[in-house]
Amino acid sequence: MKRAHINELNITRALAILAVLLIHSTSTPVTALSSDSKLYPFYVFFNISPKFAVPVFIFLSGFVLFYNYIQEDLTKELIKNFYKKRVTQILIPYLFFSIFYYVAMQFYVTYDLAETWRSLFSIEFLEKLLLGKAYTHLYYIFIIVQFYVMFPLLLYILKKKPALSPHLILIGFALQWVFILLNAEFWQYPYRGSIAFSYLFYFLTGAFLGIYFEKYKGWLQLKKENFPITILFFVVYMAKFYDI
């Protein structure tokens, strides 16, 4: 059964998109300006403060997936349609834009069409394509594809063990930090930010709210009694990004 559409999701996505645009539009001034410049603090603030965007997008992905699928029967047909939709709507556009950006950047550097064409068949491009590094912002697709790969397994586990659902936020927090600590101590993988486990807390928090949305949606409404919680979240957010 198709669940009710949530209009607030579009507003949240729009705010996250604006945040991404703000990050990218201020990144060059932050690196180019001298720290003595009067405008430097201004650009730093508007470059750092919108960095909630990626966690928000990952949270929304977890929310939408579990909101839409938690009540569905987990069948082979459902999994087939799930991946078919992701291939056509995510992977094919990702491949197109990876090629487009990589070719554009190669030609910008070399001004050589033959060299640019050869670079498309290089190991370097293949590695960048597989890791979401053909251009700066494409790493997000690499992250979200990892979550799409994990999603049917997570859905299966929660359907088999529904008692785990109320603890998803805690589970996500624990698993994310276990990964971060293990990577720091043993694996030392340099691109930790491109691994889905670095964002598991946000994804499973979204999953929790997607599953229990009807129960907790009153907490998310802009009411007078919810204002202190909103202020608390804002203070914690600012403290996190500004090391207060």
ABEGO torsion letter per residue (X at the ends): XBBBBBAAAAAAAAAAAAAAAAAAAAAAAAAABBAABAAAAAAAAAAAAAAAAAAAAAAAAAAAAAAAAAABBBBAAAAAAAAAAAAAAAAAAAAAAAAAAAAAAAAAAAGBAAAAAAAAABAAAAAAAAAGAABAAAAAAAAAAAAAAAAAAAAAAAAABAAAAAAAAAAAAAAAAAAAAAAAAAAGBABAAABAAAAAAAAAAAAAAAAAAAAAAAAABBBAAAAAAAAAAAAAAAAAAAGX
